Amino acid sequence: MILVLILALTVIFMYFFHKKRTATKTLIPPGPPGLPFMGNLHQFATATNLHVHLWELSRKYGSLIHMKLGSVPVFVVSSAKLAKEVLKTQDSVFCSRPKLLGQQKLSYNCLDIAFSPFTDYSKEMRKIAVIHLFSLKKAQSFRHIREDEISRMVAKIQGLASSSDRVVVNLSEIVTDLATTLICRTAFGTRYDERGSEKRRFDKLVRDAQAAMAAFYVSDVYSLFSWVDKLTGKLARLDASYRSLDLFYQELIEDHLHRNRWKTMEKEEEENILDVLIRLKEQTVLSVELTWDHIKAILMV
C-alpha cells in the first residue's frame, strides 16, 4: 500500500512539474487531447488498425498531427505533400532515428549503419557499406555461395518429397534457414550444420536480439522511470543478450585474426564481410578510425 501511495505521489508530482515547464505556449500542430502523464499512449495501444485510426484523426485535425507517447512528442504526417517535404525536401532534418534503449544497447551506442544519427559519421559508414560491403562487384563475388545454398535447398526438398514416408515440407522454415545460412556465409564465411549446436546457438542469439530490440522499455517514454525496466527484469535480459552477442562477435573476430585470411588472399573478391572490415581497420584508409566495436555493430546489422 505504501509503495502504491509513493508511486501515485511521484506521478502527480511529475505531471505538475512537467505542466509547469511546458506552460509557455509553443507553435505546435493540433492533435487529439491526451491523458495526464500518459499522453496519447492509450489511443495507440487500443487502436485495432492504427493506420485507419490515424487517418480518421487526420480528417479531424489536419494532415499534420501532434501527439505524445508519454513525454515523447510524435508528429503524424497524412498527406503526400507533407510526406515529400519530410522524406525528400527536408530529409536531412528528419532522417535520424530516436535512440531507443534496446537498439542503442545492441548497436554499441548507435555505431552501426541502421541506427546511427545523421552525422558525418553516419555518412562515412554508409559510404563503407556502398563501396566496400554491398557493391555490385561484391554482390557478384558471393554468387557461388548463393548458387551452392540454393542447390542444397532444392536437393533437401527433393529428398523429402521422394521419401517413402509422408513428410510435411515446411517451406517457411526451409527458406528461413536458407536466409540465415546465406547471411552467415556472406558475413562470416561460416556454414553451420543444420542440426549442430552452433546453429542452435546462432538461432537463439537472433531470437533473443529481436525480442530485446522490439521490447517496450518504460525509459523510452519516461526517462525518470528507468528503474521500472530494472524491476521487471527487462534490463537484465537486454544485458544478457548484449553480452552473448558480443562474445559471439569476438569469437568470430579472433578466428579470422588467427587464420590471417586477409593477408594470404590473392583476390579481394574472395573476402567475406568480416574480412573486409578487418582489412579496412588494419589499413586505416578511412576518415573514421574503425574499432572492434564499430565492426561488431556492423555485424549486428
Secondary structure, 3 states (H helix, E strand, C coil): CHHHHHHHHHHHHHHHHHHHHCCCCCCCCCCCCCECCCECHHHHHHCCCHHHHHHHHHHHHCCEEEEEECCEEEEEECCHHHHHHHHHHCHHHHCCCCCCHHHHHHCCCCCCCCCCCCCHHHHHHHHHHHHHHCCHHHHHHCHHHHHHHHHHHHHHHHHHHCCCCCCCCCHHHHHHHHHHHHHHHHHCCCCCCCCCHHHHHHHHHHHHHHHHHHCCCHHHHCHHHHHHHHHCCHHHHHHHHHHHHHHHHHHHHHHHHHHCHHHHCCCHHHCCHHHHHHHHHHHCCCCCCCCHHHHHHHHHC
